[in-house]
Amino acid sequence: MTIIYLVRHAESPHLFGQERTRGLTEAGWTATKAVTKCLEEEQIDAVVSSAYTRAVQTVEGIAVKKGLTVQTYEGLIERPIKGLDYKLPEQELFDAIERSFADPDYCLPGGETMREAQDRSIPIMRELLSNYKDGTIVLGTHGTIMTVILHYFDSNYAFDFWKSTTKPDIYKLTFKEEQLVDVSRVWEASEQTKFVR
Ligand SMILES: O=C(O)[C@H](O)COP(=O)(O)O
């Protein structure tokens, strides 16, 4: 069995135009200590991440603890449902994200569809599953691309799941070869209440 821990990043300030580089808030940094603690007993073979700063920062503590470096992947960055050069009310974004789970070729102007996001992220998942077969990987990620990846392996993971996740959050995925056989949330119930949705 191969284990992948999907770690959604901790709280980050919403700074328009800085999607790639915005880091964690003070509360976010505090939360990363709990992330590291949650994973430190595990035997970990690799720590990989979206190339975005907030995702890297969330898993770098566990990488340091294990004597590993964070391997970043452009193909694991967050899925933008719309272009990053304009703003929209939150409800419109939510509606668009919900629709994108029903229509894999839908996105708002300048955005990325479900199909496009899977086309660039799933090959990396397959590469990781092959390179670290029967090993354990920690993967720093984001709410939407994490759900897009899970949706590929099990279509029950969709809009409701996306809405339910917290920042940070941790899911343990168990794969047999390239087959997803189990998903469990390992972020502690007591910790969930302390951090943001
Ligand atoms: O995980 C996510 O939902 C994305 O990275 C967006 O995070 P944000 O709430 O910090 O914009």
The ligand as an ORCA input file, in Angstrom:
! r2SCAN-3c Opt
* xyz 0 1
  O      -6.890     26.031     -0.032
  C      -7.527     26.884     -0.642
  O      -8.771     26.970     -0.550
  C      -6.845     27.857     -1.534
  O      -5.449     27.796     -1.486
  C      -7.310     29.236     -1.220
  O      -6.927     29.514      0.065
  P      -7.209     30.919      0.687
  O      -8.450     30.807      1.512
  O      -6.007     31.234      1.517
  O      -7.418     31.869     -0.463
*
